[in-house]
Amino acid sequence: MTTLGLALLLLGTVRGTDDDFPFGPFRMYSTSDPPDAPAPDTRVEGVDRTGAVVELGQDATGIRRAEIEGQQGRYAADPALLRQVADAYAERHPTAPALVEVRIVVRWYGIRDGRPTGRWTDETAVRWQATR
């Protein structure tokens, strides 16, 4: 049994990906960005029918940010999937105005020489709008 475990660990280290963890490398913490690369901070927000912007974090929807970030490629390929976020919000806030838009926004914080610059830009990575 120990031999099998060691063999899987060796094979995963040589040919594995993060998805193979714990038998593959966990690269998330083993690499770093260049010292001047901007740092992303992803958030989900909605716009209700009154035009108010609503933060759609875990407390508002029950959906963790990591779940959104992990599926961001799927949302980009099919923005209509963001309706699930709007539905989760409506379920938790039945008296709140309905959401007419949900978007994944990435705030890119400026970094220079490995230190924050105090500047940022927002990029809407994915947007879903309700049909009216």
C-alpha positions in Angstrom: 0.0 0.0 0.0 2.8 2.4 0.9 4.6 1.6 -2.4 1.4 2.3 -4.4 1.0 5.7 -2.5 4.6 6.6 -3.2 4.3 5.6 -6.9 1.2 7.8 -7.3 2.9 10.7 -5.6 5.9 10.4 -7.8 3.8 10.1 -11.0 1.6 13.0 -9.9 4.7 15.2 -9.2 6.2 14.5 -12.6 3.0 14.5 -14.8 0.2 15.7 -12.6 -1.8 18.9 -12.4 -3.5 20.8 -9.5 -6.6 18.6 -10.2 -4.7 15.5 -9.1 -3.9 16.9 -5.7 -2.8 15.4 -3.2 -1.0 13.1 -5.7 -0.1 16.0 -8.0 1.6 19.3 -7.4 -0.4 22.2 -5.8 1.1 25.0 -7.9 -1.1 27.8 -6.5 1.5 28.7 -3.8 4.6 27.6 -5.7 4.7 30.4 -8.3 4.7 34.1 -8.1 3.7 36.9 -10.5 6.2 39.5 -11.7 6.7 42.4 -9.3 4.9 44.9 -11.5 1.9 42.6 -12.5 -1.5 43.9 -11.4 -3.3 41.9 -8.7 -6.8 40.7 -9.4 -9.7 40.8 -6.9 -12.9 39.3 -8.3 -16.4 40.2 -7.1 -19.9 39.6 -8.2 -22.4 42.4 -8.2 -25.9 42.9 -9.5 -28.1 45.8 -10.5 -31.7 45.7 -9.3 -34.7 47.1 -11.2 -34.3 50.4 -9.3 -30.8 50.8 -10.7 -29.1 50.2 -7.3 -25.9 48.1 -7.4 -26.0 45.1 -5.0 -23.0 43.2 -3.7 -23.6 39.5 -4.4 -21.2 37.9 -2.0 -21.8 34.7 0.0 -24.1 36.4 2.6 -26.4 37.7 -0.2 -26.5 34.5 -2.3 -25.1 31.5 -0.4 -22.5 31.1 -3.2 -18.9 31.5 -2.3 -16.6 33.7 -4.3 -14.2 30.8 -4.9 -17.1 28.9 -6.6 -17.7 31.8 -9.0 -13.9 32.3 -9.7 -13.5 28.5 -10.3 -16.3 28.5 -12.9 -15.5 31.9 -14.4 -14.7 30.3 -17.8 -18.1 28.6 -17.9 -19.8 31.9 -17.1 -17.8 33.6 -19.8 -18.8 30.9 -22.3 -22.5 31.1 -21.2 -23.3 34.3 -19.3 -26.9 33.1 -18.9 -25.6 30.8 -16.1 -25.3 34.0 -14.0 -29.1 33.9 -13.7 -28.5 31.2 -11.0 -26.8 33.9 -8.9 -29.8 36.2 -9.4 -32.2 33.4 -8.5 -30.1 32.6 -5.3 -30.3 36.2 -4.3 -34.1 36.4 -4.9 -34.6 33.3 -2.8 -32.7 34.8 0.1 -34.2 38.3 -0.3 -37.8 37.8 -1.5 -38.9 41.3 -0.8 -35.9 43.0 -2.5 -36.3 44.5 -6.0 -35.5 41.9 -8.7 -32.0 41.8 -10.2 -31.9 42.8 -13.9 -28.2 42.3 -14.3 -25.5 40.2 -12.7 -21.8 40.7 -13.5 -18.4 39.4 -12.5 -16.1 42.3 -12.0 -12.3 42.0 -11.6 -10.6 44.9 -9.9 -7.0 45.0 -11.0 -4.9 46.6 -8.3 -1.7 48.4 -9.5 1.5 46.9 -8.2 5.0 48.5 -8.7 8.1 46.8 -7.4 5.9 44.3 -5.5 4.0 47.1 -3.6 0.5 48.4 -4.1 0.3 51.7 -5.9 -3.1 52.7 -4.6 -4.6 52.7 -8.1 -6.9 50.2 -9.7 -9.1 49.6 -12.7 -12.3 47.6 -12.9 -13.0 45.2 -15.7 -16.4 43.6 -16.2 -15.4 40.0 -17.2 -18.9 38.6 -17.6 -22.3 40.2 -17.7 -25.8 38.7 -17.8 -28.9 40.9 -18.3 -32.5 39.8 -17.7 -34.8 39.8 -20.7 -37.2 42.6 -20.2 
